[in-house]
Amino acid sequence: MGVYRFVLTRQWVCLTLITLALIPAMIKLGFWQYHRHEHRVAQNELIARNLYGKPVPVGELTSPGHIVPRNDYWRAVSATGTYDSAHEVVVRMRTSNDDKVGFQVVTPLVLDDGRAVLVNRGWVAGGEDSRAYPPVPAAPAGEVTVTGRLKADETSGDSGIKDRKGLPERQVMLINSAQQTAYVGKPVLGGYLELTAPVPAGGSPEPVAEPDHDSIGPHMAYAVQWWLFAAAVPVGWLILVRREKRDRDEESAKAASEPATAAA
């Protein structure tokens, strides 16, 4: 006990308290990263399951005012109707699959029952004037059957995109069925459809890429790192204690030898 009396000094008490605080903090951070890893794995499984399921009629999963639940994100859906190009809008500040900034084209598809569903037909580049309506290939005429991924309405809270006002005509910041209902003049199904087929002629608009569901990210590695740090902290503390003891023993031995040398 006396050998480690120096551990009770103010300096070592502070160091010990910091060490004791770091260990649970690092363990907690490790579990936080582990839970993020679990969330990512579950997300990937949900995306894969919904992407490759058999398409169902969009009206079976949503209705006007409906909030698309998480379990239905990216569900494969189909819809038959006629595009309402007169009420088409473009979504500002969207990136292409190769990270170019432009617009996404959202065209209402009017169903046989008179309701409409918003269809994100894909990405187009902007023209020279960012406030002008960009060059957009016309939607197919006549009755069409489309398939796509069901997405929830975008909000500023979920997307982090500020819903700016005073935008040029027919330009919006968010894809939101509630906002578009008054403009379209028809009941609009909640959420929207991200077009996957038929593929636009000439590749424009550029279809939105399917969400990544293969990578699991670095969260598991980060979790292991935090737990290794937690294990290393007490080891480091013990090494410092032993080093301090060794240095003090050497100083004591040197101090004891100096009087003996002087007496000789």
C-alpha positions, 0 to 999 in steps of 0.5 A: 500500500505504501509503495503506491502512496503517490497515487493518492496525490492530487495529480494522480487522483485527478488522472484516476478520476478521468480514467474512470470517467473515460471507460464507461464513456467509451463503452457507451460510444461503442454501443452507439456505433454498434446500434447504428450498425444494426440500424444500417443492416436492418435498413439494407434488408428493408430496402432489398426486400421492398425493391425486389418484391412484386409491384402492387397497385399504388392505390393499395398502399397509399391514399390522399393524405396518407403518410407512407410508413417506414416499412413501405419505403421503396416498395415496388408499385405500379400505376396506370393513368395519363400524365398531367404535364400542365401541372408538372413541376421541377425540384431545385438543387438535386444531384444527378447520379454523377453529382451534377446539380440540376432538377428532378422532374415531378409529373402528376399521373392522373389515375382512372378514378380521377385521383393523381400520384406524383411521379418523379421522372428523374433528373435533368440539367438546368439551363443557362438561367437558373430561374427559368424552367429547365429543358424537360423532355415531354412525358409520354402522351396517352395512357401509360402504365408505370412502375417505381419505388414508393417514397414518403413525402419530403419535409424540411424536418426529414430531409434538412432541405429548407422549403424556400418561398418565392421560387420561380413558377413551377419550381419547388424545393420538396416533393410533397403531395399535400403541397401539390394537391391545390396546384394539381386540383385533384386528390393526390395520393400521399407520398410519390413514385420514383420512376423505374420503368419504362425507361425514358427514351434517350435516358432523359430525364435520368432515372434516380438511382436505387438506394444503396443497400449493399454497404454497411458503413464503418460503424461496426469498426468504430464500435470495436475501436471504442471498445479497444480504447476502453480496454486500453485506458486502464492498461495505460493507467497501470503502465503510468503507475508502474513507470512513476513507481520505478522513477520514484524508486530510482530517485530514492535509491539515488538519494540514499546513495549520495550520503553514503558516498559523501561519508566515504 
